[in-house]
């Protein structure tokens, strides 16, 4: 400023240097099919959209899909090749069977409800995410409920996510609706997107066929998953087993209209067989049968007739409960994303997202004991799969905190990978202010001080371990430390950061001794 005119001049000087601001750590990005994708008259299809609540999701993307079932006698598919069904094949997706028993004159008979339309999973996953204290997230709709589930649409949405810097997790619940090959392809691309392309987020993966026990005649779902997920950038991904019996849906959401026309006729036959000996119930069923079989009826009529069937036919209630149980069989990744968000908000990104109960979950679909978990947690391949286990008095808990890179001493734990992502991204955004600044000692000192102040605050919060600051981290930048004269001439400023994140106490050993009476 030049002073030429007499008077008073005010010059404001910054009292504090630039600082590093911690980036958000728990912002998952979800991909899947939705009922609609509109913001007013503007389409949101294939556009990553930030939302903060389930209400906002339903405003932009609509409600849950309406499943349609076919009623058939139950026939186990034990002779089929494992996991080759899927929305990307000519066979229905590999999902948990919905089976119920009917007492017939010649003995009990099992029947199965088979979903005949696509098993869209995103809406239920979002409900599970927000039930577990999920917060801000991104949703990319890749199609409506009348479009097939295809891996190419998921991969296209992953490419769209490359333009969004905020997401820190990626979840695609509908990979479980694909065949094994289709699911494997999408999983590998999710890992590549997180680890090789963005390097700022983690993939939370669902295990294909994860509702089956590991000794299933159809094949071990965990072993298949490990074979299929590749061997690159594994520290940027985590997987969880088994699937969950959730409570997102209840039987009041379903009616006989969720059955195909022929299956409704078969249901009426079964209901008439159940009420044999009760002429008043038989007469009432015969009276309403034409309306139930009709395709042209209002929602009010359907509700009235469904309530009538509930009152006179216990088997009908069993069928609706079977529908709800089928729709509540969900892969866990969305619930895990919600739990991670909750832990980050209450404790911090440094805390391992484990020993946390899951809300809106009745039980895991497969019960795992400590012996069975050993191979999940510490396999020879290092591809650790985190267990979800029930504990008496505590509910269903996440009982593992490892990435798929379990053999790496550096990146074995989810919280360490996510902690270092947070530090890297926070520092990267902060030092962008120094681009085109003089590459000299003054700039180096300013950058080092800024980063050291940030890491010091993390250490004081308990996010870095060490009795002293020098034990918790170090920051190096400058000629002769991280750069050569050639680096400076070529315009490179290189900063090296070493940090000691807190590792979880995964194995707690208690030694006991008995003090005997002295002689």
C-alpha angles and dihedrals in degrees: 000000000000119000110213104132118068112245145082119307124196118210117186115205125193110251094198133043125239115291138207113247117205112244121226111276106191111053110126123196116218126200126194150095122306137186092246137353108206138132099192103305095337118101119235096190111137090359116119103234125195116226134168106197144029089249090057090049091053091046093056102027107026132228138307124303123259109241119214118208136197118213115221138151109274116260118174115230096219096137096057122101106263121262099353095122119094148130089270091059136057091262129077118264119279100254135149113286116250103217132169133173128237123196105229129178093261094045140285117330125195120222130191132213109215118191109232099188127059117296098231108189109178099089094053090043091055091050089052092047095053092042086061092056095269117171137181114006143153125247125196115192111208097182148331131273093271094059126086122253106248132172093226091064090052092050091049089053090051089056090051089054090063088079092058116081100183105066115097100180135039123210126178108177094181094068083087088064093060128082118268091262093048092047092048092052093051093045092053091049091048090054091046091049092052100039108029104026108031104013088192105087144044132234115231104205132202118213113241108241090008092153089073124086117247092249093054116141086232090065139270107296093199093052090048091050092051091050091051106044097074127224106265129101091354093157088070093063139061130187133201133204141232122024120247138249095223131187097220092116130041129194093256088075092064135066139169087278087076086072126081116252096258091045091053089056090050090048091054089052090053092047092051089051091052095053096047108142093033104091094180091058092044091053092049093049092049090048095055097035096094091053092047092051092048118104093203110073138121125247089248092055091048092052092049094048092044091053089050091053090048090056098049105029122050089187089064090057088050091053092051090048089052090054091050092047090051094049091045092058097102136167111248105232096096092050089048091052089053092048091049089051090050093050092047092051096045102036112003142261090281091067115093110245093233139103085044123134120232120230124221089024122120096186143320114274091235123039112224124195128203094266093052091049093059094079091042093054103035110023122167090245091054092232095133119195116201116232126227109208139176119236125191111256093004105067126221111341136192100240104185139052106188133122122224087262094076095151092061113095089201101047104025096114128063095220092054093052092046092044092053091046088055093050093046095049095043092051093043093055092045098051092049084085088069097056108124092013115130109282093228141115094278092057092044092053092048093050094046093048092048093052093042091053090052094048091045090058090051091050092050089052090054095250094121124047126229138100090240135026090252089058094050102052148340132208122201129183132148148070111314092015107062103347140054128208088262091057091054093046090051091050099251123143109189121197122190120200126186118187136175108217120196113264121214121253092242097165118035114192119196118197117199129191132183119225106223124205111272118238 
